[in-house]
Structures are given as C-alpha cells and as structure tokens.
Amino acid sequence: MSAAPRTSATIRYTLMRLGVFAGCFLALWGLVYVGALPRGLGDSNLLWVLLLSIVISAPLSFVLLRKQRDAMSAQIVEKVDTAKARLEANRTREDTAVQ
C-alpha cells in the first residue's frame, strides 16, 4: 500500500493566493473594460488595476484561505520541532562523547 505524495502546504497556499489575486485582477480588469470602474489616468490603467487587485485580494485570501494557512502553519511547526529534536539529540550525543 503506497501513500500518495504529500504536497507542501506552503506551495499549495502560495498557489491558492496567486489564484485569488489572478481572479481579482481579471474581475477588476473586466469591470474597467465594461466601464463600471474608471480607467485611470493616461497609461496608468494596468498599474491601477494591479494595485487595486492587491488591496482586494489580501483580505479575501485572509478569510477564504484560513484552512490552508493553518495547515501550512502546522507543517512549519512540525518541521521546526523535528529540527529542534535533532539538534538536541546531537547536543546530548556530543555531551556524552566529551565526558
């Protein structure tokens, strides 16, 4: 029985955040295209839509991706605890070798 490879929670969370940003960007670009939002000043349209997408996608990601953020946090804590345990094991082995 083989276990499915576990993807990194950090990669999954990052890709989902990029997806939320891309969705916001496309939605805002569509609203600008149909005239529901102002086009900006001169050639600043793309920059304006990018900045507005960042501002809107940040709180959406905070709310919508809570579960993935918690999974990422748990995975990071697990890796840090493993590294601390390994460091402590090396330290105690070193102490017993010196004595």
N, CA and C of each residue as an Amber inpcrd file, in Angstrom:
protein
   297
   0.8480000  -1.1730000   0.0000000   0.0000000   0.0000000   0.0000000
   0.8930000   1.2360000   0.0000000   0.8530000   2.0280000  -1.0530000
   1.7030000   3.2060000  -1.1360000   0.8930000   4.4520000  -0.8110000
   1.5220000   5.3080000  -0.0550000   0.8620000   6.5630000   0.3140000
   1.0440000   7.5740000  -0.8130000   0.0380000   8.3890000  -1.0100000
   0.1380000   9.4370000  -2.0210000   1.1620000  10.4700000  -1.5770000
   1.9600000  10.9980000  -2.4900000   2.9470000  12.0020000  -2.0910000
   2.2540000  13.2410000  -1.5360000   2.7520000  13.7010000  -0.4170000
   2.1500000  14.8490000   0.2490000   2.7560000  16.1310000  -0.3010000
   1.9120000  16.9890000  -0.8320000   2.4150000  18.2470000  -1.3650000
   2.6640000  19.2120000  -0.2130000   3.5560000  20.0870000  -0.4460000
   3.8840000  21.0670000   0.5700000   2.7140000  22.0190000   0.7820000
   2.3260000  22.2020000   2.0290000   1.2220000  23.1100000   2.3470000
   1.5880000  24.5470000   1.9780000   2.8620000  24.8810000   2.0580000
   3.3030000  26.2310000   1.7180000   3.1230000  26.4960000   0.2150000
   3.4820000  25.5150000  -0.5980000   3.3200000  25.6730000  -2.0430000
   1.8440000  25.7590000  -2.3990000   1.0350000  24.8910000  -1.7890000
  -0.4000000  24.9020000  -2.0630000  -1.0180000  26.2410000  -1.6570000
  -0.6470000  26.7590000  -0.4890000  -1.1850000  28.0420000  -0.0180000
  -0.7550000  29.1880000  -0.9400000   0.5080000  29.1750000  -1.3380000
   1.0210000  30.2290000  -2.2170000   0.3130000  30.2120000  -3.5710000
   0.1230000  29.0310000  -4.1300000  -0.5750000  28.9280000  -5.4090000
  -2.0280000  29.3700000  -5.2870000  -2.6600000  29.0580000  -4.1720000
  -4.0410000  29.4920000  -3.9720000  -4.1190000  31.0120000  -3.8030000
  -3.1350000  31.5970000  -3.1340000  -3.1040000  33.0590000  -3.0120000
  -2.9320000  33.7140000  -4.3710000  -2.0520000  33.1530000  -5.1780000
  -1.8730000  33.6730000  -6.5350000  -3.1580000  33.5280000  -7.3490000
  -3.8800000  32.4350000  -7.1230000  -5.1560000  32.2430000  -7.8050000
  -6.1900000  33.2800000  -7.3950000  -6.2460000  33.5920000  -6.1070000
  -7.1720000  34.6220000  -5.6300000  -6.8010000  35.9730000  -6.2370000
  -5.5010000  36.2710000  -6.2720000  -5.0480000  37.5230000  -6.8690000
  -5.4120000  37.5840000  -8.3490000  -5.1560000  36.4880000  -9.0710000
  -5.4600000  36.4640000 -10.5030000  -6.9620000  36.6250000 -10.7450000
  -7.7730000  35.9940000  -9.9090000  -9.2160000  36.1480000 -10.0360000
  -9.6590000  37.5820000  -9.8110000  -9.0900000  38.2210000  -8.7810000
  -9.4080000  39.6310000  -8.5200000  -8.9550000  40.5110000  -9.6810000
  -7.7630000  40.2390000 -10.1980000  -7.2490000  41.0300000 -11.3060000
  -8.1600000  40.9180000 -12.5230000  -8.5520000  39.6980000 -12.8600000
  -9.4080000  39.5070000 -14.0290000 -10.7830000  40.1380000 -13.8230000
 -11.3180000  40.0150000 -12.6150000 -12.6270000  40.6170000 -12.3410000
 -12.5530000  42.1400000 -12.4410000 -11.5020000  42.7290000 -11.8670000
 -11.3610000  44.1800000 -11.9330000 -11.0840000  44.6550000 -13.3550000
 -10.2700000  43.9040000 -14.0790000  -9.9840000  44.2630000 -15.4660000
 -11.2800000  44.2480000 -16.2850000 -12.1260000  43.2430000 -16.0260000
 -13.4160000  43.1830000 -16.7110000 -14.3060000  44.3600000 -16.3550000
 -14.3060000  44.7550000 -15.0710000 -15.1060000  45.9080000 -14.6580000
 -14.5970000  47.2060000 -15.2950000 -13.2920000  47.3270000 -15.4370000
 -12.7310000  48.5070000 -16.0960000 -13.0820000  48.4710000 -17.5830000
 -13.0300000  47.2910000 -18.1750000 -13.3020000  47.1470000 -19.6090000
 -14.7390000  47.5420000 -19.9560000 -15.6890000  47.1440000 -19.0720000
 -17.0910000  47.4800000 -19.3590000 -17.4500000  48.8860000 -18.9020000
 -16.5570000  49.5490000 -18.1960000 -16.7930000  50.9320000 -17.7960000
 -17.3820000  51.0960000 -16.4090000 -17.4810000  50.0040000 -15.6390000
 -18.0230000  50.0990000 -14.2870000 -17.0270000  50.7630000 -13.3290000
 -15.7520000  50.6490000 -13.6190000 -14.6970000  51.3060000 -12.8420000
 -13.9550000  52.2720000 -13.7540000 -13.4110000  53.3570000 -13.1850000
 -12.6720000  54.3150000 -14.0310000 -11.4010000  53.6870000 -14.5990000
 -11.0070000  54.1630000 -15.7590000  -9.8460000  53.6190000 -16.4520000
  -8.5150000  54.1090000 -15.9020000  -8.4600000  55.0580000 -15.0480000
  -7.2100000  55.5860000 -14.5370000  -6.7870000  56.7990000 -15.3410000
  -5.5920000  57.2400000 -15.1020000  -5.0900000  58.4330000 -15.7780000
  -4.0650000  58.0360000 -16.8320000  -4.3550000  58.2970000 -18.0570000
  -3.3970000  58.0320000 -19.1310000  -3.0450000  56.5660000 -19.2330000
  -1.7330000  56.2700000 -19.1230000  -1.2520000  54.9020000 -19.2470000
  -1.1910000  54.1770000 -17.9040000  -1.7800000  54.7170000 -16.8520000
  -1.6810000  54.1100000 -15.5310000  -2.7280000  53.0400000 -15.2870000
  -3.4910000  52.6620000 -16.2870000  -4.5810000  51.7200000 -16.1110000
  -4.1050000  50.3880000 -15.5320000  -3.0740000  49.7920000 -16.1090000
  -2.5850000  48.4960000 -15.6500000  -2.0970000  48.5790000 -14.2090000
  -1.3360000  49.6020000 -13.8850000  -0.8370000  49.7690000 -12.5220000
  -1.9770000  49.9380000 -11.5390000  -2.9810000  50.7240000 -11.9180000
  -4.1240000  50.9570000 -11.0500000  -4.8780000  49.6600000 -10.7790000
  -5.0970000  48.8570000 -11.7980000  -5.8010000  47.5850000 -11.6380000
  -4.9690000  46.6170000 -10.8020000  -3.6430000  46.5890000 -10.9980000
  -2.7750000  45.7250000 -10.1880000  -2.8310000  46.1010000  -8.7080000
  -2.7080000  47.3860000  -8.4150000  -2.7480000  47.8230000  -7.0140000
  -4.1030000  47.5390000  -6.3750000  -5.1680000  47.7950000  -7.0920000
  -6.4960000  47.5140000  -6.5610000  -6.6990000  46.0150000  -6.3610000
  -6.1420000  45.2110000  -7.2330000  -6.2330000  43.7560000  -7.0880000
  -5.5120000  43.2830000  -5.8350000  -4.3500000  43.8700000  -5.5560000
  -3.6060000  43.5150000  -4.3420000  -4.4120000  43.8800000  -3.1050000
  -4.9860000  45.0790000  -3.1140000  -5.7540000  45.5490000  -1.9510000
  -6.9820000  44.6810000  -1.7200000  -7.6380000  44.2320000  -2.7650000
  -8.8450000  43.4250000  -2.6120000  -8.5150000  41.9580000  -2.3200000
  -7.4670000  41.4260000  -2.9340000  -7.1650000  40.0080000  -2.7500000
  -6.5830000  39.6960000  -1.3720000  -5.9420000  40.6530000  -0.7260000
  -5.3470000  40.3890000   0.5900000  -6.3970000  40.0010000   1.6360000
  -7.4440000  40.8070000   1.8560000  -8.4360000  40.3750000   2.8520000
  -9.2360000  39.1520000   2.4010000  -9.4540000  39.0060000   1.0880000
 -10.1390000  37.8070000   0.6130000  -9.3170000  36.5550000   0.9260000
  -8.0120000  36.6140000   0.6890000  -7.1420000  35.4830000   0.9980000
  -7.1360000  35.1950000   2.4880000  -7.1440000  36.2400000   3.2870000
  -7.1310000  36.0600000   4.7430000  -8.3610000  35.2850000   5.1970000
  -9.5020000  35.5800000   4.6200000 -10.7450000  34.9210000   5.0260000
 -10.9160000  33.5660000   4.3340000 -10.7090000  33.5190000   3.0300000
 -11.0030000  32.3150000   2.2640000  -9.9790000  31.2020000   2.4530000
  -8.7470000  31.5460000   2.7580000  -7.6790000  30.5350000   2.8250000
  -7.2390000  30.2360000   4.2530000  -8.1240000  30.4280000   5.2070000
  -7.7920000  30.1930000   6.6210000  -7.3640000  28.7480000   6.8570000
  -8.0990000  27.8110000   6.2900000  -7.7950000  26.3960000   6.4970000
  -6.4170000  26.0410000   5.9370000  -6.1100000  26.5370000   4.7440000
  -4.8080000  26.2560000   4.1400000  -3.6760000  26.9320000   4.9180000
  -3.9350000  28.1320000   5.4330000  -2.9210000  28.8320000   6.2250000
  -2.6270000  28.0700000   7.5170000  -3.6760000  27.5290000   8.1470000
  -3.4870000  26.7350000   9.3590000  -2.7150000  25.4550000   9.0620000
  -2.9990000  24.8240000   7.9290000  -2.2660000  23.6140000   7.5390000
  -0.8000000  23.9370000   7.2800000  -0.5360000  25.0660000   6.6360000
   0.8350000  25.4800000   6.3820000   1.5560000  25.7420000   7.7030000
   0.8880000  26.4120000   8.6180000   1.4780000  26.7150000   9.9160000
   1.7990000  25.4260000  10.6770000   0.8800000  24.4650000  10.6470000
   1.1150000  23.1960000  11.3380000   2.3000000  22.4540000  10.7310000
   2.4220000  22.5010000   9.4220000   3.5430000  21.8340000   8.7610000
   4.8720000  22.5010000   9.1280000   4.8840000  23.8120000   9.2030000
   6.1030000  24.5280000   9.5720000   6.4790000  24.2200000  11.0200000
   5.4900000  24.2070000  11.9140000   5.7540000  23.8980000  13.3240000
   6.3120000  22.4880000  13.4530000   5.7580000  21.5480000  12.6870000
   6.2390000  20.1710000  12.7180000   7.7020000  20.0850000  12.2810000
   8.0490000  20.8050000  11.2200000   9.4370000  20.7850000  10.7420000
  10.3840000  21.4400000  11.7410000   9.9450000  22.5220000  12.3760000
  10.7810000  23.1910000  13.3690000  10.9870000  22.2860000  14.5790000
   9.9230000  21.6090000  15.0230000  10.0490000  20.6920000  16.1590000
  10.9830000  19.5370000  15.8460000  10.9120000  19.0250000  14.6220000
  11.8150000  17.9470000  14.2100000  13.2660000  18.4320000  14.2090000
  13.5010000  19.6240000  13.7050000  14.8570000  20.1770000  13.6790000
  15.3760000  20.4070000  15.1010000  14.5130000  20.8870000  15.9970000
  14.9290000  21.1000000  17.3870000  15.2640000  19.7770000  18.0550000
  14.4590000  18.7500000  17.8160000  14.7240000  17.4380000  18.4030000
  16.0410000  16.8660000  17.8870000  16.2940000  17.0260000  16.5890000
  17.5510000  16.5480000  16.0120000  18.7450000  17.2930000  16.5970000
  18.5990000  18.6070000  16.7770000  19.6630000  19.4070000  17.3590000
  19.9320000  18.9940000  18.8060000  18.8630000  18.7670000  19.5490000
  19.0190000  18.3450000  20.9440000  19.6580000  16.9620000  21.0310000
  19.2870000  16.0530000  20.1230000  19.9000000  14.7210000  20.1010000
  21.3840000  14.8270000  19.7890000  21.7590000  15.6820000  18.8450000
  23.1750000  15.8800000  18.5240000  23.9190000  16.4880000  19.6970000
  23.2710000  17.4110000  20.3860000  23.8990000  18.0700000  21.5330000
  24.1430000  17.0740000  22.6710000  23.1700000  16.2210000  22.9670000
  23.3480000  15.2510000  24.0460000  24.3760000  14.1950000  23.6610000
  24.4060000  13.7990000  22.3970000  25.4110000  12.8320000  21.9480000
  26.8070000  13.4460000  22.0570000  26.8950000  14.7320000  21.7510000
  28.1760000  15.4290000  21.8560000  28.6090000  15.5300000  23.3280000
  27.6730000  15.8060000  24.2210000  27.9840000  15.9080000  25.6410000
  28.4480000  14.5670000  26.2080000  27.8190000  13.4860000  25.7910000
  28.2360000  12.1600000  26.2940000  29.5790000  11.7640000  25.7140000
  29.9260000  12.2010000  24.5130000  31.2130000  11.8710000  23.9120000
  32.3280000  12.6350000  24.6020000  32.0490000  13.8250000  25.1030000
  33.0720000  14.6410000  25.7600000  33.3440000  14.1200000  27.1600000
  32.3600000  13.6130000  27.8480000  32.5330000  13.1740000  29.2390000
  33.1560000  11.8590000  29.3410000
